[in-house]
């Protein structure tokens, strides 16, 4: 297992709990996406999502609450909580369309977890998320949740360690012979393996490059600001989506609000907080939530989302190197779909049926030219 983010930790947990001898190798590089991610959890697919992703997302939605409950029963703290979500804005027609769409989806199999969906009048979103402006109307979705990415990753890792997981903190290289992986070289030690899950996020491409495999994954830098609102009690505040600004606000206890992260596909692995990035984040937040003007900038985080060149995840084996399973490429949905991607990767490493058709996610598929992210088309979520 290479990679200690939410995907790698989940794969390690699902293997270790079945008694499989598992070693997790992680370099703990600055900029790990899991450690920087905000933590909104809305795993259900929407009609404009690519068809291959819809079945996977429905299975992820069914898997998530059970996994979080399992970890909690094991004594682990994940930071997972169903708090509801609000789409907030000033365009009533847009909100009405969203309400109709969500109510229609709620009637389909697999969407039961959406829970109550209702329209909020002007001022309604501010009653639930007091930092918001009173002019906003909204749509409330009961089933939306939040998760603390760092805690969830640590919970999976700790639960796996209790079941025998070995951890090696080091950079990694794949070792192969005769077209098949035989292990991992880490910290000067060669670790033999029957199968290796490559879940190293945006760094995954470098691991396969020596074998002439071009993984269509690249780093998309995200700069995120955490603000503290003195005197606020944010524990029960919902996740807020701001469709008119293509942004979000997410509250964490006891008094913290996470502001929308940047999307910088050309930054590479430049792990810096920039003036322009922070300005973009703050200016996008204070209009919808004017109370944030008085907030304290508590923390800034930088993460490299593993974005794919064709907007589809990378999940499955590679032709050039038998025994390798790649699991990455979730972009901004890592904390939402990562735990299930890790579970599927564990099944693949054991030679089992993944539970759905993964052909569209094949990691060594032909994708747009390396380093050139495609332009986004279609509706903005």
N, C-alpha and C positions, 0 to 999 in steps of 0.2 A: 504494500500500500504506500503510494507516494502522494503526500498532500494532507495537511492537517486542518483544512477548512471544514465547513459544514458537510460537504460531500464525502470527503475522505473519512471524517469521524463517523459519519453515518454508516458507510460501507464497513469500517472496522468494527463498529458495534454489532451490525447484523451478522457479520462473520463470527465474531468472538462469542456471541450469545448462542451460536450453534456448535460451539466447541471447536471451531476451525483455528489452527495455529496461525496467528496473524501478527505481523510486524508493521508498524506505521512509521514511515520515515518522513520527516518534515524539516525544512531549513528555517522555518519561522522568519520568513522574509518580511520586511516592512511593506505594508500595502496590501496585505491579505484582504480579499473582499469581504469575507465573513466578519472579520474584526471591525470593519468600517461600516457595514451595512446598517440601514435604518431599522428594518424589522417589520414592515407591513406584511401581513399574510392574507392574501386573497387568491387561493390556488385554483379557483374554478376558471375554465376557459371561457372566452367571449367569442361571439360569432366571427369576428374578423381575425382571430388567431389562426395560424396555419393549420390545416386539417391534421397533419401528423401529431401536432401538439395537443389536440383536444382530448384524445383518449388518455394520453399520458397525464395531462393535468387533472382529469377527473379521478384517476387512480391516486394521484398525489393528494387531492383534496380528501379522499377517503382515508388515506394512510396517516396524514398529519396528526389529527387529534388523538388517534390511538397510540401513536409513537410518543407524543408528549405525555399522555396519561401513563404509559408504561414507564417512562423515565421518572415521573413524579412518584409513582408507587415504589420505585427503586431508591427513593430518597434524593434524587437529583433535582437541582433547581435550574429551570430552563428560561425563565422570564416569559413563558408563553401564557397568553391570556386572551380570551375572546372578549373584546371591548366594543365591538361594533365599528362600523365605518360610515363616514359621511362624505358624499360628493357635494361640495359647496360652491355656489356661484350666483351670478346675477341674471343669467339667461333662463327664464322659466321654461321656454320651449325645449331647450337642450336637456334640462332636468326632467321634464315630463317624458321625453323620449327615453332617457335612461331608466326612469321608473318603470315604463312599459316593458322595456327590454328585460330588466331584472325580474319583474313579476312573471314574464313569459318563461324565462330560464328556470325560475323557481319551481315551475310545474313539471320540469323534465327530471328523469331519473339521474341521480348523481348530484343534483343541486340542492338536496334537502337541507344541507348544512348552511345554506344562505340565511335561513331563518326569516324573521319578519323583514319586509321591505316596505318602507312608508315614505311619503312626501313630507318635507318640513317647510313651513312657511318662512317668510322673512323673519330673521331673529332666531329661528329654530336651531340652526347649527351652532349659534353662539351660546345657546342654553346648554349644549352638550360640550362645547369646546370654547370656554369663555374668552379666549384670546382673539377669536374671530370678530370681524366687523358685523354689526347688527343688520346690515343690508343684505347679507347673504341668505338665500334660500338653499334648500338641499334635498338630498335623497339619503335616507338612512338604511343601512344594510346590517342586520343584527349579527351575522356570522363572521364578519371581518375580525381578524385577530392581530395581535402584535407578538413579536418574539425578540428577545435579547440575543443577537447572534453569537456573541462571545460566550454567554452562559449556556446556550443550547449546544454549541460545539463542545464546551467543556463537559457538559452533562453526558453527551454521547461518548466522549473520550474516557471520562472517569468510569462510566458503566462498562465500557469495553475493557479497561485496565483491570477492573474487578473480576473480569471473566478471562483474564490471561493475556490481554494485549501487551505486546512489547513495543516500547517507544524508542526511536533513535532520532536525536536531533542533529541533523546533518544534511548537507546537499546530497543529491542522489544522481546516479547514472544507471541506466538499464544495462544489464549484462545478457548477452545472447550467444547462441551457437546453433548453427544449422537452421537459421530462420525461425528459431524459437527462443523466447525469453527464458533464462535460467536463474535469474535473480536480480539483485540490486546491489550496486557498490555504494556504500554510505559510510563516511567517516573512516575510510581506509579499510573497512570490513566488507567482505562480500557475503551478502545474505541470500542463500539459495531460496528459490520459490518456484512453485508449480504454475502460479499465475501472479500477475502484478496489475493492480488497479492504479492507473495514472489519473489522479484527481488533484493535480497541482495548479488548478485554475489557469490564469493567464500565462503561467510559466510552463504549461504542459507541452506546448509546441517544441520547446528546446529539447525536451527529453526524447522525442521521437525523430528529431531532425537527423541525428547520426545514422538513422536507418532509412533515410530518404523518404520519410513520411512527412507530408506537409499538412499539419493539422490547421484547419481554417479558424483559428482562434487568435485573438489579439487583446491587449489590455486597453480598456476604456477607463480612463481616470475619473474618479468621482471625488469631489471635495464636499464634505458634509460639515455642517455647523450644529453643535448642541448648545442650546440656550437654557439658562435657568431663570424661572420666573419666581422671584421672592414672594413667599406667602401663598403661592398657588398650590393646589393639591391635584396633581395631574394623573393620579393612579387610575381613575375611571374615565378619563377623556378618550374619545374614540380616535381612530385613525382618520385623518382628513385628506381627501383627494381634492385637488384644485384643477379641474379639467380646463378651465379657461387659461390657466398659466402652465399647464402640463407639469404640475408640481404636487407636493404633498406636505403635510405636517403630521408628526407622530409624537405622542406624549409618552414619557417614561416616568415612573415614580422616583422621587417624591415630587419634584417640581420642574422636570426637564422637558423641553420640546426639541425634537429633531427637525431640522429644516431641510428642504429638498436639496439633494446633491447635484453637482454639475455632471455633465456628460461630455467628456473630452476624449474623442477617439484618436487624436493625433499626439497625445502627450507621451506615449510610450510608457516606460517605467520610471518616469520622473516623479519621485515621491516628495513633492513640495506642496505646501499651502501657498497659493498665490493671491495677491491683492485682487486680481480680476476675478478669481474663483470665489473668494469670500464675498466680494461686492455683488456678484451674480446671485449668490445664495441669499444674502441679506435683503437685497432690493426686491427679490421675488417673494419674500415672506412678509415684510412689514406692511405691504398694502392690504393683503387679505387679513392679516392679524396685527393690527396697529398696536396692541398691547405689548408686542415683542420689542417695541422701541425702548422700553424700560427694562428689558431682560439683560442678564449678564451673559456674555459670550463665555461659556464654561469650557468648551473644548472644540477643537477642529480635528477632523479625521480625513485621511486620504486612503482610498482603496482602488485597486485595479480590478474592475469587473472583467471576468473572462467572456468577452463578447465574441460571437461567431460572425463570420463574414457573410453568411446568408440568413442570419437571425434564427437559425435552428440549433438546438443543443448538440453536443457531441457525446454520443453514448453507444458503446459497443466495441467489438474487436477491430483490429486492423489486419489487412491481408498480409502485409510485409513482415509481421512479427507475431507469430502465434503465441498465445498465452497472455497477451496484453489486452486489458480492458481500459478504454478511455472514458472518463466521466467528467465533463466540464462544459463550458460554453453556454451557461444559463444567463449570462449578462446580469441585468438588474433583478432577476427573479431567483437568485441563488438561495436566499433564506426561505423563499416560498416553495420552490421545487427541489432544492438541494437534498433535503433529507430523503425524499423518495428516490431521487436519482442515485444516491448512495446505496439504497436498499436494492435497486435493480442491478447496479454494478456488482454487488455482492453475489447476486444470483448468477450473473454472467460468469463471474470468476469461478464459480462452482460448476459451471457447465449446465446450468438449469435454464428452464424456460423463463424469459424475462417477464412474461405476462402480457405483452402487447407487441405489435409490429414496430421494430426500431430501425427499419431499413432506411428511413429518411434521415436518421440521426447518425448514420455510419461516419466515424471520425475521419476516415481517409477519402471521403467523397470529394468530387470536384466542386470547388466553390469559386467566388470571384477572386481576382488577383490578390496575392498576399499583400497585406498592409493597406488595402483600399476598402474601408468599410462601405457597404452599399448605402445609398440614400434611402431614408425611411419613406414609405408610402402608406397610404390608407389612413384610417382614423387614428387619432392620437388618444391613447388611453388616459 
